[in-house]
Amino acid sequence: QNDKITRRSCCGCIPEQFGVLAILSMYLLFGLLGSLASFMTLA
């Protein structure tokens, strides 16, 4: 019981924060790429 709780806290919290960070960085990356592409087509 205790081992399952510790494993869930170890494998549940960290990947969740890592996933949020990854999604945020992907949004930033795609936003930069999109703005660069639109800037290149305008220029």
Residue frames as a rotation matrix with the C-alpha (Angstrom) as fourth column:
GLN 1
0.572 0.820 0.000 0.00
0.820 -0.572 0.000 0.00
0.000 0.000 -1.000 0.00
ASN 2
0.580 -0.413 -0.702 2.70
0.079 -0.829 0.553 2.46
-0.811 -0.376 -0.449 1.02
ASP 3
-0.501 -0.816 0.290 4.90
0.350 0.115 0.930 1.45
-0.792 0.567 0.228 -1.91
LYS 4
-0.126 0.541 0.832 2.04
0.990 0.018 0.139 2.11
0.061 0.841 -0.538 -4.34
ILE 5
0.833 0.454 -0.315 1.45
0.499 -0.864 0.073 5.57
-0.239 -0.217 -0.946 -2.85
THR 6
0.181 -0.842 -0.507 5.12
-0.037 -0.521 0.853 6.53
-0.983 -0.136 -0.126 -3.06
ARG 7
-0.604 -0.400 0.689 5.34
0.618 0.311 0.722 5.23
-0.503 0.862 0.059 -6.62
ARG 8
0.276 0.779 0.563 2.24
0.954 -0.292 -0.064 7.20
0.114 0.555 -0.824 -7.62
SER 9
0.827 -0.008 -0.562 3.56
0.191 -0.936 0.294 10.41
-0.528 -0.351 -0.773 -6.06
CYS 10
-0.198 -0.974 -0.111 6.89
0.048 -0.123 0.991 9.87
-0.979 0.191 0.072 -7.81
CYS 11
-0.822 -0.140 0.553 5.44
0.507 0.263 0.821 8.98
-0.260 0.955 -0.145 -11.22
GLY 12
0.133 0.962 0.237 2.33
0.991 -0.126 -0.047 11.17
-0.015 0.241 -0.970 -11.01
CYS 13
0.666 0.137 -0.733 3.53
0.333 -0.934 0.128 14.63
-0.667 -0.329 -0.668 -10.01
ILE 14
-0.232 -0.897 -0.376 6.79
-0.025 -0.381 0.924 14.99
-0.972 0.224 0.067 -11.92
PRO 15
-0.735 -0.051 0.677 5.58
0.645 0.255 0.720 13.86
-0.209 0.966 -0.154 -15.38
GLU 16
0.390 0.918 0.068 2.51
0.911 -0.374 -0.174 16.08
-0.134 0.129 -0.982 -14.97
GLN 17
0.562 -0.270 -0.782 4.67
0.007 -0.943 0.332 19.17
-0.827 -0.192 -0.528 -14.44
PHE 18
-0.562 -0.820 0.107 7.02
0.064 0.086 0.994 17.98
-0.825 0.566 0.004 -17.19
GLY 19
-0.322 0.537 0.780 4.07
0.936 0.305 0.177 17.55
-0.143 0.787 -0.601 -19.55
VAL 20
0.737 0.587 -0.336 2.82
0.561 -0.808 -0.181 21.07
-0.377 -0.055 -0.924 -18.78
LEU 21
0.144 -0.780 -0.609 6.32
-0.207 -0.625 0.752 22.45
-0.968 0.017 -0.251 -19.41
ALA 22
-0.697 -0.409 0.589 6.61
0.416 0.439 0.797 20.48
-0.584 0.800 -0.135 -22.64
ILE 23
0.144 0.837 0.527 3.20
0.985 -0.071 -0.156 21.72
-0.093 0.542 -0.835 -23.85
LEU 24
0.747 0.095 -0.658 4.10
0.200 -0.976 0.086 25.32
-0.634 -0.195 -0.748 -22.98
SER 25
-0.256 -0.926 -0.278 7.45
-0.180 -0.237 0.955 25.07
-0.950 0.295 -0.106 -24.76
MET 26
-0.572 0.110 0.813 5.75
0.747 0.480 0.461 23.51
-0.340 0.870 -0.357 -27.80
TYR 27
0.585 0.810 0.039 3.21
0.777 -0.546 -0.314 26.34
-0.233 0.213 -0.949 -27.86
LEU 28
0.491 -0.488 -0.721 6.03
-0.161 -0.865 0.476 28.89
-0.856 -0.118 -0.503 -27.67
LEU 29
-0.568 -0.768 0.297 7.99
0.113 0.285 0.952 27.08
-0.815 0.574 -0.075 -30.37
PHE 30
-0.266 0.544 0.796 5.00
0.953 0.275 0.130 26.85
-0.148 0.793 -0.591 -32.74
GLY 31
0.749 0.526 -0.403 4.12
0.497 -0.848 -0.183 30.49
-0.438 -0.063 -0.897 -32.03
LEU 32
0.080 -0.820 -0.567 7.65
-0.264 -0.566 0.781 31.58
-0.961 0.087 -0.262 -32.89
LEU 33
-0.715 -0.338 0.612 7.67
0.417 0.497 0.761 29.43
-0.561 0.799 -0.215 -36.03
GLY 34
0.160 0.872 0.463 4.27
0.971 -0.055 -0.232 30.77
-0.177 0.486 -0.856 -37.10
SER 35
0.761 0.090 -0.643 5.26
0.131 -0.991 0.016 34.40
-0.635 -0.096 -0.766 -36.56
LEU 36
-0.309 -0.934 -0.182 8.55
-0.182 -0.129 0.975 33.81
-0.933 0.334 -0.130 -38.39
ALA 37
-0.540 0.158 0.827 6.73
0.753 0.531 0.390 32.19
-0.377 0.833 -0.405 -41.31
SER 38
0.574 0.809 0.128 4.20
0.797 -0.515 -0.316 35.04
-0.190 0.283 -0.940 -41.56
PHE 39
0.506 -0.482 -0.715 7.02
-0.135 -0.863 0.486 37.57
-0.852 -0.149 -0.502 -41.28
MET 40
-0.584 -0.764 0.276 8.94
0.118 0.256 0.959 35.82
-0.803 0.593 -0.059 -44.08
THR 41
-0.206 0.579 0.789 5.88
0.968 0.240 0.077 35.78
-0.145 0.779 -0.610 -46.34
LEU 42
0.797 0.493 -0.349 5.26
0.470 -0.869 -0.155 39.48
-0.380 -0.041 -0.924 -45.63
ALA 43
0.288 -0.783 -0.551 8.90
-0.298 -0.620 0.725 40.44
-0.910 -0.045 -0.412 -46.26
